[in-house]
Amino acid sequence: MKTIVPRSPESSPGSRQIQLWHFILELLQKEEYQGVIAWQGDYGEFVIKDPDEVARLWGIRKCKPHMNYDKLSRALRYYYNKRILHKTKGKRFTYKFNFSKVVLVNYPLLDMIMPRRVLRGLKRKDTFIPFRSFSPGLLYSLLALTENERTYEI
């Protein structure tokens, strides 16, 4: 099966630069992965429908052929303390992004795409901006600003 995954210079095979949360957003962005991972609900929640396949794709991207879901989920737990995402209680393989934190990670790019009043709100530590405040276009614009749209086959 041929799979096309977006690639940027900083996310070339074996690169240590791409982060897992960014890779997950890439998968969520692509319609062909809806059987593997998909948005659920209105507030940044997503479900990993095929954990083994997501782990396999992540392993391919990172040139780690022994990647499995146990290792991938350990990496996801790292983001809990960073408040980038958290596990949805009572739902297996379901996580939720805190998009205000995700946007802050990309803060240098925000001047180009977000109004100043929104930026001021994001700087406050206690600010949580619900998913519906961000259009998919805005989120994917953040990704596009940081990546070159070259692709490679898996």
PAPA-192786 format. One record per residue (C-alpha): chain; x, y, z negated; residue number from 1. Coordinates in Angstrom, 3 decimals. Layout:
chain, px, py, pz, n
A, X, Y, Z, NUM;
...
//
This chain:
chain, px, py, pz, n
A, 0.000, 0.000, 0.000, 1;
A, 1.356, 3.413, 0.955, 2;
A, 1.010, 6.123, -1.616, 3;
A, 1.935, 9.732, -0.998, 4;
A, 3.054, 11.638, -4.073, 5;
A, 3.944, 15.348, -3.941, 6;
A, 7.615, 15.955, -4.489, 7;
A, 9.540, 19.025, -5.382, 8;
A, 13.303, 19.524, -5.578, 9;
A, 13.103, 19.331, -9.361, 10;
A, 10.959, 16.182, -9.242, 11;
A, 13.002, 14.104, -6.816, 12;
A, 13.337, 10.406, -7.636, 13;
A, 15.236, 9.941, -10.877, 14;
A, 15.029, 13.612, -11.709, 15;
A, 14.777, 14.435, -15.383, 16;
A, 13.105, 17.746, -14.578, 17;
A, 9.484, 16.767, -13.919, 18;
A, 7.411, 16.383, -17.029, 19;
A, 4.758, 13.730, -17.472, 20;
A, 1.941, 16.244, -18.012, 21;
A, 2.839, 17.880, -14.688, 22;
A, 2.843, 14.496, -12.945, 23;
A, -0.577, 13.697, -14.436, 24;
A, -1.944, 16.974, -13.083, 25;
A, -0.533, 16.060, -9.670, 26;
A, -2.378, 12.733, -9.760, 27;
A, -5.594, 14.382, -10.939, 28;
A, -5.323, 16.852, -8.077, 29;
A, -5.248, 14.129, -5.420, 30;
A, -8.531, 12.539, -4.396, 31;
A, -6.874, 9.231, -3.505, 32;
A, -6.021, 8.625, -7.181, 33;
A, -9.585, 8.961, -8.504, 34;
A, -9.751, 5.193, -8.976, 35;
A, -6.623, 5.383, -11.122, 36;
A, -7.069, 8.620, -13.099, 37;
A, -9.888, 11.165, -13.051, 38;
A, -11.287, 14.242, -14.757, 39;
A, -14.094, 13.546, -17.191, 40;
A, -16.275, 16.269, -18.672, 41;
A, -15.794, 20.019, -18.474, 42;
A, -12.953, 20.832, -20.840, 43;
A, -9.749, 19.318, -19.460, 44;
A, -10.549, 15.767, -20.467, 45;
A, -9.298, 12.989, -18.227, 46;
A, -9.434, 9.211, -18.312, 47;
A, -6.735, 6.834, -17.151, 48;
A, -8.790, 4.188, -15.366, 49;
A, -5.834, 1.990, -14.425, 50;
A, -3.091, 2.456, -17.046, 51;
A, -0.745, -0.038, -15.413, 52;
A, -0.957, 1.753, -12.060, 53;
A, -0.347, 5.187, -13.614, 54;
A, 2.680, 3.733, -15.420, 55;
A, 3.899, 2.143, -12.186, 56;
A, 3.590, 5.443, -10.291, 57;
A, 5.389, 7.293, -13.096, 58;
A, 8.123, 4.642, -13.070, 59;
A, 8.555, 5.071, -9.318, 60;
A, 8.771, 8.854, -9.652, 61;
A, 11.383, 8.580, -12.395, 62;
A, 13.217, 5.592, -10.839, 63;
A, 12.385, 3.495, -13.898, 64;
A, 11.202, 0.140, -12.518, 65;
A, 10.441, -1.258, -15.992, 66;
A, 7.993, 1.505, -16.897, 67;
A, 4.795, 0.228, -18.496, 68;
A, 1.804, 1.793, -20.212, 69;
A, 3.297, 1.326, -23.699, 70;
A, 6.279, 3.460, -22.722, 71;
A, 4.118, 5.984, -20.882, 72;
A, 1.743, 6.342, -23.845, 73;
A, 4.735, 6.956, -26.124, 74;
A, 5.674, 9.845, -23.830, 75;
A, 2.090, 11.131, -23.952, 76;
A, 2.183, 11.116, -27.770, 77;
A, 5.175, 13.456, -27.602, 78;
A, 2.781, 16.090, -26.221, 79;
A, 0.473, 15.840, -29.257, 80;
A, 2.910, 17.778, -31.471, 81;
A, 3.521, 20.262, -28.670, 82;
A, -0.283, 20.711, -28.475, 83;
A, -0.201, 20.279, -24.692, 84;
A, -2.663, 17.404, -24.879, 85;
A, -4.299, 15.095, -27.379, 86;
A, -6.046, 11.749, -27.449, 87;
A, -9.838, 11.846, -27.324, 88;
A, -11.104, 10.001, -30.398, 89;
A, -13.167, 6.908, -29.793, 90;
A, -12.453, 6.773, -26.054, 91;
A, -9.861, 4.380, -24.724, 92;
A, -7.263, 5.806, -22.305, 93;
A, -8.884, 9.244, -22.553, 94;
A, -6.917, 12.426, -23.194, 95;
A, -7.591, 16.128, -23.164, 96;
A, -5.356, 18.978, -22.018, 97;
A, -5.015, 22.156, -24.025, 98;
A, -4.737, 24.335, -20.943, 99;
A, -3.779, 27.451, -22.863, 100;
A, -0.559, 25.615, -23.810, 101;
A, -0.065, 24.255, -20.289, 102;
A, -0.384, 27.760, -18.889, 103;
A, 2.085, 29.107, -21.453, 104;
A, 4.645, 26.529, -20.322, 105;
A, 4.412, 28.214, -16.916, 106;
A, 4.305, 31.720, -18.406, 107;
A, 6.896, 33.309, -16.058, 108;
A, 4.573, 32.595, -13.131, 109;
A, 1.460, 34.072, -14.689, 110;
A, 2.099, 37.674, -13.720, 111;
A, 1.386, 36.695, -10.137, 112;
A, -1.980, 35.047, -10.698, 113;
A, -3.615, 36.124, -13.976, 114;
A, -5.017, 39.442, -15.197, 115;
A, -3.073, 41.180, -17.991, 116;
A, -5.990, 40.939, -20.461, 117;
A, -5.938, 37.130, -20.134, 118;
A, -2.176, 37.062, -20.663, 119;
A, -2.489, 39.093, -23.870, 120;
A, -4.991, 36.554, -25.189, 121;
A, -2.736, 33.637, -24.294, 122;
A, 0.149, 35.052, -26.318, 123;
A, -1.820, 34.584, -29.553, 124;
A, -0.885, 31.282, -31.162, 125;
A, -4.417, 30.404, -32.240, 126;
A, -5.949, 31.006, -28.815, 127;
A, -7.581, 28.040, -27.145, 128;
A, -8.999, 28.683, -23.719, 129;
A, -11.532, 26.084, -22.615, 130;
A, -10.970, 24.212, -19.378, 131;
A, -13.910, 25.897, -17.669, 132;
A, -12.080, 29.234, -18.031, 133;
A, -9.531, 27.911, -15.563, 134;
A, -10.641, 27.148, -12.057, 135;
A, -9.018, 24.075, -10.515, 136;
A, -7.565, 26.502, -7.991, 137;
A, -5.737, 28.388, -10.758, 138;
A, -4.289, 25.218, -12.262, 139;
A, -3.165, 23.920, -8.915, 140;
A, -1.767, 27.360, -8.062, 141;
A, 0.456, 27.032, -11.117, 142;
A, 1.634, 23.682, -9.817, 143;
A, 2.115, 24.953, -6.276, 144;
A, 4.176, 27.901, -7.476, 145;
A, 6.614, 25.484, -9.083, 146;
A, 6.857, 22.875, -6.384, 147;
A, 7.759, 22.471, -2.771, 148;
A, 5.055, 20.571, -0.887, 149;
A, 7.393, 17.946, 0.553, 150;
A, 6.207, 14.372, 0.109, 151;
A, 7.727, 10.949, 0.062, 152;
A, 6.304, 7.452, 0.328, 153;
A, 6.109, 5.067, -2.579, 154;
//
